[in-house]
Amino acid sequence: MKTIVAKRLRKSAESGLVTNHGETVVCGKCGQRFAIPSDSSVPDTELIGKRIAWLKDQLVWDHIQERRHHGSMELPDLK
């Protein structure tokens, strides 16, 4: 099984945000953005929703623990 990694997006001087054709999750507390790449040509909306929810929970947990967000987070197998 292929490992899916959410990566923090950084601002680019020319084009605003750099994205990679997947879903983008924004931390509600600090506004940092994370990209979840799509892993197939046919989107599985239920799986995408689970990944987004998991990542949002992790971002909230980071703030509860008063720690910085990692540059990337490996997503668990949520199938």
C-alpha positions as a Markdown table, in Angstrom:
| # | Residue | x | y | z |
|---|---|---|---|---|
| 1 | Met | 0.0 | 0.0 | 0.0 |
| 2 | Lys | 1.2 | 3.5 | -0.9 |
| 3 | Thr | 1.9 | 5.8 | 2.0 |
| 4 | Ile | 0.0 | 9.1 | 1.8 |
| 5 | Val | 1.7 | 12.2 | 3.4 |
| 6 | Ala | 0.1 | 15.5 | 4.0 |
| 7 | Lys | 2.6 | 18.3 | 3.5 |
| 8 | Arg | 2.5 | 21.9 | 4.8 |
| 9 | Leu | 2.2 | 24.4 | 2.0 |
| 10 | Arg | 4.4 | 27.5 | 1.9 |
| 11 | Lys | 3.7 | 30.7 | 0.2 |
| 12 | Ser | 5.4 | 31.4 | -3.1 |
| 13 | Ala | 6.4 | 34.9 | -4.0 |
| 14 | Glu | 5.1 | 34.6 | -7.6 |
| 15 | Ser | 1.9 | 32.6 | -7.3 |
| 16 | Gly | 0.6 | 32.7 | -3.7 |
| 17 | Leu | 0.2 | 29.1 | -2.6 |
| 18 | Val | 1.9 | 26.1 | -4.1 |
| 19 | Thr | -0.6 | 23.2 | -4.4 |
| 20 | Asn | -0.4 | 19.6 | -5.8 |
| 21 | His | -3.8 | 18.8 | -7.2 |
| 22 | Gly | -5.3 | 17.2 | -4.0 |
| 23 | Glu | -7.3 | 18.4 | -1.1 |
| 24 | Thr | -6.1 | 21.3 | 1.1 |
| 25 | Val | -6.8 | 21.5 | 4.8 |
| 26 | Val | -6.5 | 24.7 | 6.7 |
| 27 | Cys | -5.8 | 24.8 | 10.4 |
| 28 | Gly | -8.7 | 26.7 | 12.0 |
| 29 | Lys | -6.4 | 28.1 | 14.7 |
| 30 | Cys | -3.4 | 29.4 | 12.9 |
| 31 | Gly | -4.3 | 29.3 | 9.2 |
| 32 | Gln | -1.5 | 27.0 | 8.0 |
| 33 | Arg | -2.4 | 24.9 | 5.0 |
| 34 | Phe | -1.7 | 21.3 | 4.4 |
| 35 | Ala | -2.1 | 19.4 | 1.1 |
| 36 | Ile | -3.4 | 15.8 | 0.9 |
| 37 | Pro | -2.4 | 14.4 | -2.5 |
| 38 | Ser | -4.9 | 12.3 | -4.4 |
| 39 | Asp | -3.7 | 8.7 | -4.7 |
| 40 | Ser | -5.8 | 7.6 | -7.6 |
| 41 | Ser | -7.5 | 8.9 | -10.7 |
| 42 | Val | -10.9 | 8.0 | -9.4 |
| 43 | Pro | -11.6 | 9.9 | -6.1 |
| 44 | Asp | -13.0 | 8.0 | -3.1 |
| 45 | Thr | -15.0 | 10.8 | -1.5 |
| 46 | Glu | -15.6 | 8.8 | 1.7 |
| 47 | Leu | -11.8 | 8.1 | 2.1 |
| 48 | Ile | -11.0 | 11.8 | 1.3 |
| 49 | Gly | -13.4 | 12.9 | 4.0 |
| 50 | Lys | -11.9 | 10.5 | 6.6 |
| 51 | Arg | -8.4 | 11.8 | 5.8 |
| 52 | Ile | -9.5 | 15.5 | 6.1 |
| 53 | Ala | -11.2 | 14.8 | 9.4 |
| 54 | Trp | -8.1 | 12.9 | 10.8 |
| 55 | Leu | -5.8 | 15.7 | 9.7 |
| 56 | Lys | -8.0 | 18.5 | 11.2 |
| 57 | Asp | -8.0 | 16.5 | 14.5 |
| 58 | Gln | -4.2 | 16.3 | 14.5 |
| 59 | Leu | -3.9 | 20.1 | 13.8 |
| 60 | Val | -6.3 | 20.8 | 16.8 |
| 61 | Trp | -4.3 | 18.4 | 18.9 |
| 62 | Asp | -1.0 | 20.2 | 18.1 |
| 63 | His | -2.5 | 23.4 | 19.4 |
| 64 | Ile | -3.8 | 21.7 | 22.6 |
| 65 | Gln | -0.3 | 20.3 | 23.2 |
| 66 | Glu | 1.2 | 23.8 | 22.4 |
| 67 | Arg | 3.5 | 22.4 | 19.7 |
| 68 | Arg | 4.2 | 23.5 | 16.2 |
| 69 | His | 2.7 | 21.7 | 13.2 |
| 70 | His | 5.1 | 19.3 | 11.5 |
| 71 | Gly | 6.1 | 20.0 | 7.9 |
| 72 | Ser | 4.6 | 16.7 | 6.9 |
| 73 | Met | 2.3 | 14.1 | 8.5 |
| 74 | Glu | 1.9 | 10.5 | 7.4 |
| 75 | Leu | -1.8 | 9.7 | 7.2 |
| 76 | Pro | -2.9 | 6.3 | 8.6 |
| 77 | Asp | -4.6 | 3.7 | 6.5 |
| 78 | Leu | -8.3 | 4.7 | 6.9 |
| 79 | Lys | -9.9 | 2.3 | 4.4 |
